[in-house]
Amino acid sequence: MEMWTKQRKKTKRGRLIVPLLSTLFFAYFGFHAYHGEYGLYSTIKLQEQTQLLQAQLDAVKATRSELERQVQLMHDGTIEKDMLDEQARKGLNVSRPDEVTIMRGSGDLSIN
C-alpha cells in the first residue's frame, strides 16, 4: 500500500503574510510612540506648556515681591512720607503744577 502525500506549492500570498504582519506591528507601535499619550509629540507639548507656565510664575513672583516691598514700607504702623504722598496722589488723581506726571496703563504692573 502506497500513500500519496500532497505537497503544496508555496504561493506569493503565503510569503507576504509575515512581512505584512511585521510591518503593521511596527507601524502601530511607531505611531503610538510618536502620537501616544506619552509619545514624543506629547513630550514636546508638555515642555512648551512648562515653559509658558514658568514664565507666568516668574511674572507673578515679581509682582508679589513688589507688593511685599510696598507692604513692608507700611509694616511698622508708620508710613514713609514719600509712600504716603505717592499713594494719596494716585488715589486722588492729582499732582502739583511743577511736577511731570507720567500716566501708565492698567496692564503695566511694573512699579518703580
N, CA, C and O atoms as a MOPAC input file, in Angstrom:
PM7 MOZYME 1SCF
protein

 N      0.79600 1    -1.15800 1     0.00000 1
 C      0.00000 1     0.00000 1     0.00000 1
 C      0.86100 1     1.25300 1     0.00000 1
 O      1.71900 1     1.47600 1     0.85500 1
 N      0.58700 1     2.01100 1    -0.96500 1
 C      1.34000 1     3.25200 1    -1.10200 1
 C      0.50300 1     4.41800 1    -0.64300 1
 O     -0.70000 1     4.48500 1    -0.89700 1
 N      1.15300 1     5.32300 1     0.02900 1
 C      0.45900 1     6.54000 1     0.45500 1
 C      0.96300 1     7.69900 1    -0.36300 1
 O      2.15300 1     7.91200 1    -0.59300 1
 N      0.00600 1     8.39100 1    -0.75800 1
 C      0.34100 1     9.57100 1    -1.51900 1
 C      0.35700 1    10.76900 1    -0.59300 1
 O     -0.54400 1    10.94000 1     0.22900 1
 N      1.34900 1    11.57500 1    -0.71900 1
 C      1.39000 1    12.81900 1     0.05400 1
 C      1.19100 1    13.96100 1    -0.90600 1
 O      1.71300 1    13.99000 1    -2.02000 1
 N      0.43000 1    14.87300 1    -0.43200 1
 C      0.15600 1    16.03000 1    -1.27300 1
 C      1.06500 1    17.16500 1    -0.81300 1
 O      0.98500 1    17.61000 1     0.33200 1
 N      1.88600 1    17.60400 1    -1.67000 1
 C      2.76800 1    18.71200 1    -1.35000 1
 C      2.19900 1    19.99100 1    -1.93400 1
 O      1.75800 1    20.05200 1    -3.08100 1
 N      2.23300 1    20.99800 1    -1.09400 1
 C      1.68700 1    22.27200 1    -1.54900 1
 C      2.79200 1    23.15100 1    -2.09600 1
 O      3.92000 1    23.16800 1    -1.60200 1
 N      2.44300 1    23.83800 1    -3.08000 1
 C      3.35400 1    24.76300 1    -3.69200 1
 C      3.24000 1    26.09100 1    -2.93900 1
 O      2.12500 1    26.54700 1    -2.68800 1
 N      4.34100 1    26.71700 1    -2.57800 1
 C      4.31400 1    27.98500 1    -1.85600 1
 C      3.81200 1    29.07200 1    -2.78300 1
 O      4.30400 1    29.25200 1    -3.89700 1
 N      2.82500 1    29.78400 1    -2.29200 1
 C      2.26300 1    30.85900 1    -3.10800 1
 C      2.89100 1    32.19200 1    -2.70100 1
 O      3.51400 1    32.31000 1    -1.64600 1
 N      2.71400 1    33.16800 1    -3.54500 1
 C      3.23300 1    34.50000 1    -3.23600 1
 C      2.49300 1    35.10700 1    -2.05100 1
 O      3.06900 1    35.85900 1    -1.26400 1
 N      1.22200 1    34.77500 1    -1.93500 1
 C      0.43100 1    35.26700 1    -0.82600 1
 C      0.99100 1    34.77800 1     0.50600 1
 O      1.07000 1    35.55000 1     1.46100 1
 N      1.36400 1    33.56200 1     0.57900 1
 C      1.90000 1    32.97400 1     1.81400 1
 C      3.21900 1    33.60600 1     2.22100 1
 O      3.50300 1    33.73400 1     3.41200 1
 N      4.00300 1    33.99000 1     1.27600 1
 C      5.30200 1    34.59700 1     1.56100 1
 C      5.16100 1    36.02600 1     2.08500 1
 O      6.07800 1    36.53500 1     2.72800 1
 N      4.04900 1    36.67000 1     1.82500 1
 C      3.86400 1    38.07500 1     2.22700 1
 C      3.19400 1    38.23400 1     3.59100 1
 O      3.14800 1    39.34100 1     4.12800 1
 N      2.68400 1    37.16500 1     4.14700 1
 C      1.94500 1    37.27600 1     5.40900 1
 C      2.84100 1    37.75500 1     6.55500 1
 O      2.47600 1    38.70200 1     7.25100 1
 N      3.98000 1    37.14100 1     6.76700 1
 C      4.86300 1    37.50300 1     7.88500 1
 C      5.41900 1    38.92300 1     7.71200 1
 O      5.38300 1    39.69100 1     8.67300 1
 N      5.93000 1    39.30900 1     6.53800 1
 C      6.38900 1    40.69700 1     6.40400 1
 C      5.25500 1    41.72500 1     6.56700 1
 O      5.46600 1    42.80500 1     7.11800 1
 N      4.07000 1    41.38200 1     6.08900 1
 C      2.93900 1    42.29700 1     6.22100 1
 C      2.53900 1    42.47400 1     7.68700 1
 O      2.31200 1    43.59500 1     8.14300 1
 N      2.45600 1    41.37800 1     8.41000 1
 C      2.12300 1    41.45900 1     9.83200 1
 C      3.20300 1    42.21300 1    10.61500 1
 O      2.88700 1    42.98900 1    11.51700 1
 N      4.44900 1    41.99000 1    10.27800 1
 C      5.55100 1    42.70400 1    10.93200 1
 C      5.47100 1    44.20300 1    10.65100 1
 O      5.66100 1    45.01800 1    11.55400 1
 N      5.19500 1    44.56000 1     9.41900 1
 C      5.07800 1    45.97500 1     9.05800 1
 C      3.92500 1    46.62800 1     9.80700 1
 O      4.07000 1    47.73800 1    10.32000 1
 N      2.79600 1    45.96100 1     9.87500 1
 C      1.64800 1    46.50200 1    10.61700 1
 C      1.96500 1    46.64300 1    12.10800 1
 O      1.58100 1    47.62900 1    12.73700 1
 N      2.65300 1    45.67500 1    12.65800 1
 C      3.04400 1    45.70800 1    14.06800 1
 C      3.93400 1    46.92500 1    14.34700 1
 O      3.68100 1    47.68300 1    15.28400 1
 N      4.96900 1    47.10400 1    13.53600 1
 C      5.88500 1    48.23500 1    13.74500 1
 C      5.21800 1    49.57300 1    13.44500 1
 O      5.51900 1    50.56800 1    14.10400 1
 N      4.33400 1    49.61600 1    12.48200 1
 C      3.61300 1    50.85300 1    12.17200 1
 C      2.71300 1    51.25900 1    13.33600 1
 O      2.65600 1    52.43400 1    13.69900 1
 N      2.01900 1    50.29800 1    13.91600 1
 C      1.12800 1    50.58300 1    15.05000 1
 C      1.91900 1    51.15000 1    16.23100 1
 O      1.57300 1    52.20200 1    16.76800 1
 N      2.96700 1    50.45800 1    16.62500 1
 C      3.74000 1    50.92000 1    17.77800 1
 C      4.55200 1    52.17700 1    17.45800 1
 O      4.77800 1    53.00800 1    18.33800 1
 N      4.98700 1    52.31900 1    16.21800 1
 C      5.68300 1    53.54800 1    15.82600 1
 C      4.76600 1    54.75600 1    15.90400 1
 O      5.16900 1    55.82100 1    16.37300 1
 N      3.53700 1    54.59200 1    15.44400 1
 C      2.55800 1    55.68500 1    15.50200 1
 C      2.31200 1    56.09800 1    16.95100 1
 O      2.29600 1    57.28900 1    17.26100 1
 N      2.12000 1    55.12600 1    17.83500 1
 C      1.84900 1    55.43800 1    19.23300 1
 C      3.08900 1    55.93100 1    19.97200 1
 O      2.96700 1    56.64300 1    20.96800 1
 N      4.26000 1    55.57100 1    19.50900 1
 C      5.47800 1    56.11000 1    20.12900 1
 C      5.61400 1    57.60300 1    19.84300 1
 O      6.21700 1    58.33600 1    20.62700 1
 N      5.06300 1    58.04400 1    18.73800 1
 C      5.13800 1    59.47900 1    18.40200 1
 C      3.89700 1    60.22700 1    18.87900 1
 O      4.02400 1    61.27600 1    19.50900 1
 N      2.71200 1    59.72000 1    18.59800 1
 C      1.47200 1    60.44500 1    18.87200 1
 C      0.76700 1    60.00800 1    20.15100 1
 O     -0.23800 1    60.61800 1    20.51700 1
 N      1.23700 1    59.00500 1    20.83000 1
 C      0.54600 1    58.49000 1    22.00700 1
 C      0.58500 1    59.44800 1    23.18200 1
 O      1.19200 1    60.51600 1    23.10900 1
 N     -0.06500 1    59.05800 1    24.25900 1
 C     -0.16300 1    59.90800 1    25.44500 1
 C      1.21500 1    60.23700 1    26.01700 1
 O      1.42600 1    61.34200 1    26.51600 1
 N      2.13500 1    59.31200 1    25.95300 1
 C      3.48900 1    59.53500 1    26.44700 1
 C      4.51000 1    59.55200 1    25.30900 1
 O      5.68900 1    59.27800 1    25.52900 1
 N      4.06700 1    59.86600 1    24.11700 1
 C      4.93000 1    59.85500 1    22.94600 1
 C      5.77900 1    61.11200 1    22.82400 1
 O      5.73000 1    62.00200 1    23.67300 1
 N      6.54700 1    61.16200 1    21.76400 1
 C      7.45700 1    62.28300 1    21.53100 1
 C      6.70300 1    63.59800 1    21.35200 1
 O      7.11200 1    64.62200 1    21.90100 1
 N      5.63200 1    63.58300 1    20.60800 1
 C      4.86000 1    64.80400 1    20.35700 1
 C      4.26800 1    65.34500 1    21.65500 1
 O      4.28400 1    66.55400 1    21.88600 1
 N      3.75000 1    64.46600 1    22.49600 1
 C      3.18500 1    64.88600 1    23.77800 1
 C      4.26900 1    65.45000 1    24.68400 1
 O      4.02700 1    66.40800 1    25.41800 1
 N      5.43600 1    64.87700 1    24.64000 1
 C      6.54100 1    65.36700 1    25.45300 1
 C      6.92400 1    66.78000 1    25.04300 1
 O      7.17600 1    67.62700 1    25.89900 1
 N      6.97000 1    67.03900 1    23.75000 1
 C      7.29800 1    68.38400 1    23.25900 1
 C      6.23300 1    69.37900 1    23.70200 1
 O      6.56000 1    70.47900 1    24.14800 1
 N      4.96900 1    69.00600 1    23.58400 1
 C      3.87200 1    69.88400 1    24.00900 1
 C      3.94900 1    70.16500 1    25.51000 1
 O      3.72100 1    71.29700 1    25.93700 1
 N      4.26700 1    69.15700 1    26.30900 1
 C      4.38800 1    69.35200 1    27.75100 1
 C      5.53600 1    70.29400 1    28.09200 1
 O      5.42200 1    71.10600 1    29.01000 1
 N      6.63700 1    70.18900 1    27.35900 1
 C      7.77300 1    71.08600 1    27.59100 1
 C      7.41300 1    72.52800 1    27.24700 1
 O      7.80100 1    73.45000 1    27.96400 1
 N      6.67400 1    72.72900 1    26.15300 1
 C      6.23900 1    74.07800 1    25.78700 1
 C      5.30500 1    74.64900 1    26.84800 1
 O      5.41800 1    75.81700 1    27.21900 1
 N      4.39300 1    73.83000 1    27.32700 1
 C      3.45200 1    74.28400 1    28.35100 1
 C      4.19800 1    74.59400 1    29.65500 1
 O      3.85200 1    75.54300 1    30.35900 1
 N      5.20600 1    73.80500 1    29.96900 1
 C      6.00200 1    74.04500 1    31.16400 1
 C      6.72400 1    75.37800 1    31.07900 1
 O      6.77500 1    76.11700 1    32.06200 1
 N      7.28500 1    75.69600 1    29.91500 1
 C      7.96800 1    76.96800 1    29.73800 1
 C      7.00600 1    78.14000 1    29.86300 1
 O      7.34200 1    79.15500 1    30.47300 1
 N      5.81500 1    78.00900 1    29.29100 1
 C      4.81300 1    79.06700 1    29.37600 1
 C      4.38100 1    79.29600 1    30.82000 1
 O      4.30000 1    80.43700 1    31.27400 1
 N      4.10600 1    78.22000 1    31.53500 1
 C      3.69300 1    78.34500 1    32.92900 1
 C      4.81600 1    78.86900 1    33.81200 1
 O      4.55800 1    79.58200 1    34.78200 1
 N      6.05900 1    78.52500 1    33.49000 1
 C      7.19900 1    79.03200 1    34.25400 1
 C      7.33100 1    80.53900 1    34.06300 1
 O      7.62900 1    81.25800 1    35.01700 1
 N      7.11200 1    81.02800 1    32.83800 1
 C      7.15700 1    82.47100 1    32.58700 1
 C      6.04500 1    83.18100 1    33.35700 1
 O      6.27100 1    84.25500 1    33.91300 1
 N      4.85500 1    82.59600 1    33.39600 1
 C      3.76300 1    83.19200 1    34.16200 1
 C      4.09000 1    83.19800 1    35.65400 1
 O      3.80100 1    84.17200 1    36.34900 1
 N      4.68600 1    82.12300 1    36.14300 1
 C      5.06900 1    82.05000 1    37.54500 1
 C      6.09400 1    83.11900 1    37.89000 1
 O      5.99700 1    83.75200 1    38.94100 1
 N      7.07400 1    83.32700 1    37.01700 1
 C      8.08700 1    84.35500 1    37.25500 1
 C      7.46100 1    85.74500 1    37.31800 1
 O      7.85100 1    86.56500 1    38.14900 1
 N      6.48200 1    86.01600 1    36.43500 1
 C      5.80300 1    87.31700 1    36.44700 1
 C      5.01300 1    87.50400 1    37.73700 1
 O      5.02100 1    88.59000 1    38.31800 1
 N      4.34000 1    86.46500 1    38.18500 1
 C      3.56300 1    86.55300 1    39.43100 1
 C      4.49200 1    86.73900 1    40.62700 1
 O      4.18000 1    87.50000 1    41.54300 1
 N      5.63100 1    86.04800 1    40.62400 1
 C      6.59400 1    86.20700 1    41.72300 1
 C      7.14600 1    87.63100 1    41.77400 1
 O      7.32700 1    88.19500 1    42.85300 1
 N      7.41200 1    88.20700 1    40.59800 1
 C      7.91800 1    89.58300 1    40.55900 1
 C      6.87400 1    90.55500 1    41.09500 1
 O      7.20900 1    91.47200 1    41.84600 1
 N      5.62300 1    90.36500 1    40.72100 1
 C      4.54200 1    91.21900 1    41.21800 1
 C      4.38900 1    91.05600 1    42.72400 1
 O      4.20400 1    92.03600 1    43.44700 1
 N      4.46500 1    89.83400 1    43.18500 1
 C      4.32800 1    89.59000 1    44.62000 1
 C      5.45600 1    90.24200 1    45.40900 1
 O      5.21500 1    90.84200 1    46.45600 1
 N      6.68100 1    90.12800 1    44.91500 1
 C      7.80400 1    90.72400 1    45.64500 1
 C      7.66900 1    92.24700 1    45.70300 1
 O      8.03300 1    92.86600 1    46.70400 1
 N      7.15200 1    92.84500 1    44.64000 1
 C      6.93100 1    94.30000 1    44.64200 1
 C      5.84500 1    94.66800 1    45.64900 1
 O      5.98300 1    95.64600 1    46.38300 1
 N      4.77500 1    93.89600 1    45.68700 1
 C      3.70900 1    94.16200 1    46.66200 1
 C      4.20000 1    93.93900 1    48.09300 1
 O      3.83000 1    94.68600 1    48.99900 1
 N      5.02200 1    92.92800 1    48.29800 1
 C      5.59000 1    92.70100 1    49.62800 1
 C      6.49400 1    93.84300 1    50.04900 1
 O      6.52700 1    94.21600 1    51.22100 1
 N      7.22800 1    94.40200 1    49.09500 1
 C      8.08900 1    95.55300 1    49.40100 1
 C      7.23800 1    96.73800 1    49.83400 1
 O      7.58100 1    97.42900 1    50.79300 1
 N      6.13000 1    96.98000 1    49.13400 1
 C      5.26000 1    98.09600 1    49.49600 1
 C      4.61700 1    97.87300 1    50.86200 1
 O      4.48100 1    98.81200 1    51.64700 1
 N      4.22700 1    96.64200 1    51.14400 1
 C      3.63300 1    96.34200 1    52.44400 1
 C      4.67100 1    96.51300 1    53.55200 1
 O      4.34700 1    96.98300 1    54.64200 1
 N      5.89500 1    96.13800 1    53.27800 1
 C      6.96400 1    96.26700 1    54.27200 1
 C      7.18900 1    97.72900 1    54.64000 1
 O      7.51900 1    98.03600 1    55.78600 1
 N      7.01300 1    98.62200 1    53.68800 1
 C      7.16800 1   100.04500 1    53.99200 1
 C      6.10000 1   100.53000 1    54.97300 1
 O      6.32800 1   101.49100 1    55.70800 1
 N      4.94700 1    99.87800 1    54.99200 1
 C      3.86400 1   100.26400 1    55.89400 1
 C      3.75800 1    99.34200 1    57.10600 1
 O      2.82800 1    99.49000 1    57.89800 1
 N      4.66900 1    98.41000 1    57.27100 1
 C      4.54900 1    97.33300 1    58.25100 1
 C      4.52100 1    97.79900 1    59.70700 1
 O      3.68500 1    97.34500 1    60.48800 1
 N      5.40900 1    98.68200 1    60.06400 1
 C      5.54600 1    99.00900 1    61.48900 1
 C      4.51200 1   100.02900 1    61.97700 1
 O      4.65200 1   100.55300 1    63.08200 1
 N      3.50700 1   100.31400 1    61.20100 1
 C      2.46100 1   101.24300 1    61.62500 1
 C      2.72400 1   102.66400 1    61.20300 1
 O      1.80600 1   103.48400 1    61.18800 1
 N      3.94900 1   102.97400 1    60.86300 1
 C      4.25900 1   104.30800 1    60.35600 1
 C      4.53600 1   104.17700 1    58.87300 1
 O      5.17300 1   103.22000 1    58.43300 1
 N      4.07300 1   105.10900 1    58.12900 1
 C      4.27000 1   105.07200 1    56.69000 1
 C      5.25600 1   106.16900 1    56.30700 1
 O      5.19900 1   107.27000 1    56.85600 1
 N      6.13100 1   105.89100 1    55.39800 1
 C      7.09200 1   106.89500 1    54.95500 1
 C      6.36100 1   108.01100 1    54.23000 1
 O      5.32800 1   107.78600 1    53.59800 1
 N      6.90000 1   109.20500 1    54.32600 1
 C      6.24500 1   110.36100 1    53.70100 1
 C      6.12500 1   110.18600 1    52.18900 1
 O      5.09000 1   110.50600 1    51.60500 1
 N      7.16500 1   109.68700 1    51.56800 1
 C      7.12200 1   109.50200 1    50.11300 1
 C      6.04600 1   108.49500 1    49.71500 1
 O      5.33000 1   108.69100 1    48.73300 1
 N      5.94400 1   107.43000 1    50.47900 1
 C      4.94700 1   106.40500 1    50.17900 1
 C      3.54400 1   106.96600 1    50.37600 1
 O      2.66000 1   106.73000 1    49.55200 1
 N      3.33600 1   107.69800 1    51.44900 1
 C      2.03900 1   108.30700 1    51.71100 1
 C      1.68300 1   109.28900 1    50.60700 1
 O      0.55600 1   109.29500 1    50.11100 1
 N      2.64300 1   110.11500 1    50.22700 1
 C      2.41700 1   111.09700 1    49.16900 1
 C      2.06100 1   110.40300 1    47.85600 1
 O      1.12300 1   110.80400 1    47.16700 1
 N      2.81800 1   109.35700 1    47.51500 1
 C      2.56800 1   108.61700 1    46.26600 1
 C      1.17500 1   107.98400 1    46.26300 1
 O      0.44800 1   108.09300 1    45.27600 1
 N      0.80300 1   107.32900 1    47.35200 1
 C     -0.49300 1   106.67000 1    47.41700 1
 C     -1.64500 1   107.67500 1    47.40000 1
 O     -2.67400 1   107.42500 1    46.77300 1
 N     -1.47700 1   108.80400 1    48.08200 1
 C     -2.53000 1   109.83100 1    48.09700 1
 C     -2.72300 1   110.42700 1    46.70200 1
 O     -3.85700 1   110.60100 1    46.25600 1
 N     -1.64400 1   110.73600 1    46.02500 1
 C     -1.74900 1   111.29900 1    44.67300 1
 C     -2.37300 1   110.29900 1    43.70500 1
 O     -3.17400 1   110.66900 1    42.84700 1
 N     -2.00200 1   109.04000 1    43.85000 1
 C     -2.56800 1   108.01500 1    42.97100 1
 C     -4.06600 1   107.85500 1    43.23800 1
 O     -4.86100 1   107.74800 1    42.30400 1
 N     -4.44600 1   107.84000 1    44.51700 1
 C     -5.85200 1   107.67000 1    44.87000 1
 C     -6.71200 1   108.86100 1    44.48100 1
 O     -7.85500 1   108.69600 1    44.05400 1
 N     -6.16100 1   110.06000 1    44.62900 1
 C     -6.92500 1   111.27200 1    44.32500 1
 C     -6.76300 1   111.73500 1    42.88100 1
 O     -7.50900 1   112.59100 1    42.40500 1
 N     -5.78900 1   111.16600 1    42.19800 1
 C     -5.51500 1   111.51700 1    40.80200 1
 C     -5.17200 1   113.00200 1    40.65700 1
 O     -5.72700 1   113.70500 1    39.81200 1
 N     -4.24900 1   113.45700 1    41.50000 1
 C     -3.82400 1   114.86100 1    41.46600 1
 C     -2.30600 1   114.92900 1    41.42400 1
 O     -1.61600 1   113.96500 1    41.75400 1
 N     -1.80300 1   116.08300 1    41.01300 1
 C     -0.37200 1   116.34700 1    41.04300 1
 C     -0.16100 1   117.84500 1    41.18000 1
 O     -1.07700 1   118.63300 1    40.94600 1
 N      1.02700 1   118.22800 1    41.55400 1
 C      1.35600 1   119.64400 1    41.69800 1
 C      1.62100 1   120.24200 1    40.32300 1
 O      1.94600 1   119.52000 1    39.38000 1
 N      1.48200 1   121.56700 1    40.20600 1
 C      1.72200 1   122.21600 1    38.90300 1
 C      3.16300 1   122.08600 1    38.41500 1
 O      3.40600 1   122.09800 1    37.20900 1
 N      4.11600 1   121.96200 1    39.33200 1
 C      5.52300 1   121.89600 1    38.91800 1
 C      6.01100 1   120.45700 1    38.70000 1
 O      7.20100 1   120.24500 1    38.46800 1
 N      5.12200 1   119.47800 1    38.77100 1
 C      5.50400 1   118.08100 1    38.59600 1
 C      5.16300 1   117.58400 1    37.19000 1
 O      4.24800 1   118.08600 1    36.53800 1
 N      5.91600 1   116.59800 1    36.75100 1
 C      5.63000 1   115.93000 1    35.48300 1
 C      4.94600 1   114.61000 1    35.82900 1
 O      5.48200 1   113.81000 1    36.59700 1
 N      3.77100 1   114.38700 1    35.26600 1
 C      3.00300 1   113.17500 1    35.54200 1
 C      3.07300 1   112.24800 1    34.34000 1
 O      2.79300 1   112.65300 1    33.21200 1
 N      3.44600 1   111.01700 1    34.58900 1
 C      3.50500 1   110.00400 1    33.52900 1
 C      2.38200 1   109.01500 1    33.79000 1
 O      2.36300 1   108.34000 1    34.81900 1
 N      1.45800 1   108.93600 1    32.86200 1
 C      0.31000 1   108.03400 1    33.01500 1
 C      0.67400 1   106.67900 1    32.41900 1
 O      1.17700 1   106.60300 1    31.29800 1
 N      0.42200 1   105.62000 1    33.16600 1
 C      0.67200 1   104.27600 1    32.68800 1
 C     -0.65100 1   103.53600 1    32.61000 1
 O     -1.58000 1   103.80400 1    33.37300 1
 N     -0.71800 1   102.58700 1    31.65900 1
 C     -1.93300 1   101.79000 1    31.51000 1
 C     -2.08000 1   100.80500 1    32.64400 1
 O     -1.13000 1   100.54700 1    33.38300 1
 N     -3.27400 1   100.25300 1    32.78300 1
 C     -3.53400 1    99.28900 1    33.85600 1
 C     -2.82400 1    97.95800 1    33.60400 1
 O     -2.63400 1    97.17600 1    34.53500 1
 N     -2.42700 1    97.68900 1    32.34700 1
 C     -1.73300 1    96.44100 1    32.02900 1
 C     -0.28400 1    96.45000 1    32.47700 1
 O      0.34000 1    95.39300 1    32.56700 1
 N      0.25900 1    97.62100 1    32.75800 1
 C      1.65500 1    97.72200 1    33.16600 1
 C      1.73600 1    97.53100 1    34.67700 1
 O      1.36300 1    98.41800 1    35.44400 1
 N      2.22400 1    96.37400 1    35.09300 1
 C      2.28200 1    96.05700 1    36.51200 1
 C      3.60400 1    96.42900 1    37.15800 1
 O      3.72700 1    96.37000 1    38.38100 1
 N      4.59400 1    96.81000 1    36.36400 1
 C      5.89600 1    97.12500 1    36.95700 1
 C      5.81800 1    98.48700 1    37.62100 1
 O      5.47700 1    99.48800 1    36.99100 1
 N      6.14200 1    98.50300 1    38.90700 1
 C      6.09900 1    99.72000 1    39.70300 1
 C      7.51500 1   100.06200 1    40.10100 1
 O      8.20400 1    99.24700 1    40.71400 1
 N      7.95500 1   101.24800 1    39.76200 1
 C      9.33500 1   101.66900 1    40.08500 1
 C      9.34100 1   102.73700 1    41.14100 1
 O     10.40700 1   103.20900 1    41.53600 1

